[in-house]
């Protein structure tokens, strides 16, 4: 699962680790414990083609504000 935020699509926590098994994206810290990786939104067609070629079932969620990522647990779940 990834989210569209600004001009990027972002994978967070375990999703960032999983996607990097197929596509190498630069990982950065979102918080002290949580990593993220992303790609520019103008490349969505290219990346969706790669995901499809790897037979990955990728879904997207509504954009989050970065402040809402503070509620993400280490497991990648989002607190309500």
C-alpha positions in Angstrom: 0.0 0.0 0.0 1.2 3.5 -0.7 -0.2 7.0 -0.3 -0.2 10.0 -2.6 1.2 13.0 -0.7 2.0 16.2 -2.6 4.1 15.3 -5.6 5.1 11.9 -4.4 3.8 8.4 -3.8 5.1 7.1 -0.5 5.6 3.6 1.0 5.9 3.6 4.8 7.3 1.1 7.3 7.0 -2.5 6.3 5.6 -1.5 2.9 8.8 0.4 2.2 10.9 -2.7 3.1 8.7 -5.0 0.9 8.7 -2.8 -2.2 12.5 -2.4 -2.0 12.7 -6.2 -2.6 11.4 -5.5 -6.1 12.3 -1.8 -6.9 15.2 0.0 -5.2 13.9 3.3 -3.9 15.9 5.5 -1.5 14.7 5.0 2.0 14.7 7.8 4.5 13.5 8.3 8.1 9.9 9.4 8.5 10.3 9.2 12.3 13.0 7.9 14.5 11.7 4.4 14.1 9.9 4.4 10.8 11.4 4.5 7.3 9.7 5.5 4.1 10.5 5.5 0.4 8.9 7.3 -2.5 8.8 8.1 -6.2 7.5 11.2 -8.0 3.9 11.2 -9.0 4.7 11.9 -12.7 6.3 8.4 -12.8 3.2 6.5 -11.6 2.6 4.8 -15.0 6.2 3.5 -15.1 6.1 2.2 -11.5 2.6 0.6 -11.9 3.9 -1.3 -14.9 6.9 -2.5 -12.9 4.5 -3.6 -10.0 2.3 -5.4 -12.5 5.3 -7.2 -14.1 6.2 -8.4 -10.6 2.6 -9.4 -10.0 2.4 -7.1 -7.0 -1.1 -6.2 -5.8 -0.5 -2.5 -5.0 -3.2 -0.3 -3.6 -3.3 3.4 -2.7 -4.9 5.3 0.1 -6.1 8.8 0.5 -3.3 11.2 1.3 -2.2 11.7 4.9 -0.7 14.7 6.3 2.7 14.0 7.7 1.5 14.8 11.2 -0.9 11.8 11.0 2.1 9.5 10.4 3.0 10.0 14.1 0.1 7.6 14.8 1.7 4.8 12.8 2.9 1.9 15.0 6.0 0.0 14.2 3.8 -2.7 12.6 2.6 -0.1 10.0 -0.9 0.1 11.4 -2.5 3.5 11.8 -4.2 4.4 15.0 -7.6 6.1 14.6 
